[in-house]
């Protein structure tokens, strides 16, 4: 039944491989169950309800994506946009979280309209094929950087911005050992290498001191717990800000729209390109359906009571584990629902165990650099700005913007303007206005 429903033979995969891939994706993004509530609680939202809402929206949205596209993409409340929601909109601008959810709802409705009319699909087609490979590479570096940061291998420095961590710390050494273990298992083509290393490092962490009187992996206080009620945040959105201060609401909606759109598009291109789902012209066959799915997910997130749900770049970990169909996502979704009862165990998995998976996935994605044609500087410069811009700006959207602006300017200035579709110049102009919004007032 599963083989027929998800077309497994046609996609060159098996039930076992898809289940392992789904578990790998879940293991790589399970941190969102703890991190999203911690961030959104700064806006005054109830943390216990947010854990339940985070799991529910992730599961429902991921199932929807699999049903509409049969792609191995998982979704959950987006990192970065949740911080914007909590700290910029709610804390900084003084907007209530209920009104902020109303703006997320409007943002999702605009997304859906753009997706149904095919505008978002045209936006994807307007990104040059070479830049799509660059996006994949840039996201790979971004993921690897997050992994190195989470594992303490890279830390902040006031003098050099970043520097190496303290390798005399057991947790850092354990994380680095996990990277080496995963690399060896992958090189030897061991099935499920990533999930196996996560489990191995987590188990080893039970016996490794964290230097603070405990262990890297804390023994969970219980195996099971009942989920908290989602009712404190469900259907609590309102549209007061839109009615009473539209001038204040509009820039918030535009920022949500811009960041969400290009974070989603970047993730969609990066993960599907690595999974071999793009055609020979660099187009995604079911891009329209995928964009409709994440548009509906954005609406669901506002109704359930969380910041925007987006396609997760950690889906790449499942792809590298062999995931090729919606069964990967369905597995991830089921595990999110089970996690509602296993929260103590899930939260016990340390960053030292999940960080190596992110680093290895980043290496996998960076391999797309081999597809870049670097003999033409006019194409190399925008690609480089994307590859460097995504991790260094800590934003997929901003990195894509830098590359698109450079691509448009170079083509205009070198007499090759007609090589790009008109929409590419429109996108570059929008990004230029976005980046210059402070100067323009």
Secondary structure, DSSP 8 states (H G I E B T S, - for coil): -HHHHTTTTTTT--HHHHHHHHHHHHHHHTTHHHHHHHHHGGGT--HHHHHHHHHHHHHHHHHHHHHHH-----EEE-TTHHHIIIIIIIIIT---HHHHHHHHHHHHHHHHHHHHTTHHHHHHHTS-HHHHHHHHHHHHHHHHHHHHHHTTSEEEETTTEEEE--TTSHHHHHHHHHHHHHHHHHHTT-TTHHHHHHHHHHHHGGGSB-SSSSBSS---S-S------STTTTT----HHHHH-HHHHHHHHHHHHHHHHHHHHHHHHHHHHHTT-B-TTS-BTTHHHHHHHHHHHHHHHHHHTSS-EEE-TTHHHHHHTT--SHHHHHHHHHHHHHHTT-HHHHHHS-HHHHHHHHHHHHHHHHGGGGG--TT-HHHHHHHHHHHHHHHHHT-HHHHHHHHHHHHHHHHHHTT-GGGS-HHHHHHHHHHHHHHTHHHH-
